[in-house]
């Protein structure tokens, strides 16, 4: 599917929904007026160009988190630029599509899990704030309940094996877990394991963007003695078989989303009263760099 290229997103109408996933996820039946947009953010370059088009009458933007051809390891992804780029496009909701391993017998390969909690074991940058500006968001409930529930209900209506809720443990990677690690994560009560979701969720919360993660289960990690151990080949094969389900869920969900957030979540005001730095001490450079994030709270 050919897409027009542009460097001028300012002339595009605001994008309502962002989709984070793998290369080619934008190849959904019914998408129209597809444009390839390259952005430069104050936080560096996103993983790739954004593919912006119209789906079910709504403006949507797709981004390959690892870049086309899967160039970036999880720890090398510029997560901050990816989310900031969506913010530049006007996105209010992000649907994240991830491949994950299962840590529970009842969660089978090719199931889809809409996690509602994270256990973060990464060491990468996961905040827009830093040396010149401090803020502390609430992260007790890290997923947008409205968005996640619509995704789950859509999956069920389409006859797809799906599960609402569960804990996603996010590891640094790039190696898969050892058997000892996998068994420990199971004993902690975690449900699925991946390498990207928690970082994106924290940044979306700071950016006041609704976030939900659609986890495509590809394997049983390495804890299951009677199943094939996790491998790149296994992941890609099960991901290929499940990606058409993900596309169907996305298309239907986009058509069902209310045109505006209805207040069923606190995402749109997540940064309110969380900035603790005295406004008089915030450098003008920081205000400019994070204008889209803090602009409605710090002048």
MOGI-V681749 format. One record per helix or strand. SS is the DSSP state (H for helix, E for strand). FROM is the first residue (numbers start at 1). TO is the last residue. If there is no record, write none. Layout:
SS	FROM	TO
SS	FROM	TO
//
This chain:
E	4	6
H	9	11
E	17	21
E	32	37
E	40	41
E	44	45
E	50	55
E	58	64
H	74	76
H	79	88
E	93	102
E	112	114
E	117	120
E	130	130
E	133	133
E	135	135
H	145	157
E	162	164
E	167	170
H	179	187
E	192	194
H	197	206
E	210	219
H	232	256
H	267	269
E	275	275
H	279	281
H	284	289
H	291	294
//
